């Protein structure tokens, strides 16, 4: 998911997407331990997605404070 797609979401959708991504990261870590993960780069992509979502949420929080 690209940053423009993330910015298009509202706060509720961002929260839901953040929960889903964190759950997906947990599952990827379990798969890594069980040697079932074929694409190891998927963990990095998921972490990056979580970071992007958190960044957009923080940007919106700061925008409310400034206004």
PATOR-186388 format. One record per residue (C-alpha): residue in three letters; x, y, z. Coordinates in steps of 0.05 Angstrom, whole numbers, padded with zeros to 5 digits, always signed. Layout:
N
ALAXYZ/...
//
This chain:
67
UNK+00000+00000+00000/UNK+00029+00066-00021/UNK+00029+00130+00020/UNK-00023+00163-00025/UNK-00070+00105-00014/UNK-00059+00109+00061/UNK-00072+00184+00062/UNK-00138+00173+00026/UNK-00165+00132+00085/UNK-00202+00162+00144/UNK-00182+00153+00217/UNK-00226+00091+00228/UNK-00200+00057+00166/UNK-00129+00074+00187/UNK-00139+00044+00255/UNK-00168-00019+00225/UNK-00112-00024+00174/UNK-00060-00014+00230/UNK-00091-00071+00271/UNK-00092-00116+00210/UNK-00020-00101+00193/UNK+00004-00114+00264/UNK-00033-00180+00264/UNK-00003-00198+00196/UNK+00067-00181+00223/UNK+00056-00226+00282/UNK+00034-00283+00236/UNK+00095-00271+00192/UNK+00141-00277+00252/UNK+00108-00342+00272/UNK+00117-00369+00201/UNK+00190-00348+00204/UNK+00202-00388+00267/UNK+00166-00448+00238/UNK+00208-00443+00174/UNK+00145-00435+00132/UNK+00157-00365+00105/UNK+00179-00365+00033/UNK+00188-00290+00023/UNK+00229-00261+00080/UNK+00222-00191+00052/UNK+00148-00192+00069/UNK+00166-00176+00141/UNK+00203-00112+00120/UNK+00145-00091+00075/UNK+00095-00101+00131/UNK+00138-00061+00180/UNK+00144-00005+00129/UNK+00068-00006+00119/UNK+00057+00000+00194/UNK+00106+00058+00197/UNK+00070+00094+00141/UNK+00003+00086+00174/UNK+00030+00112+00240/UNK+00061+00171+00205/UNK-00004+00191+00172/UNK-00041+00184+00239/UNK+00011+00228+00273/UNK+00008+00280+00217/UNK-00067+00285+00226/UNK-00060+00292+00302/UNK-00010+00349+00293/UNK-00055+00382+00241/UNK-00112+00384+00292/UNK-00067+00415+00345/UNK-00043+00470+00298/UNK-00114+00489+00277/
//
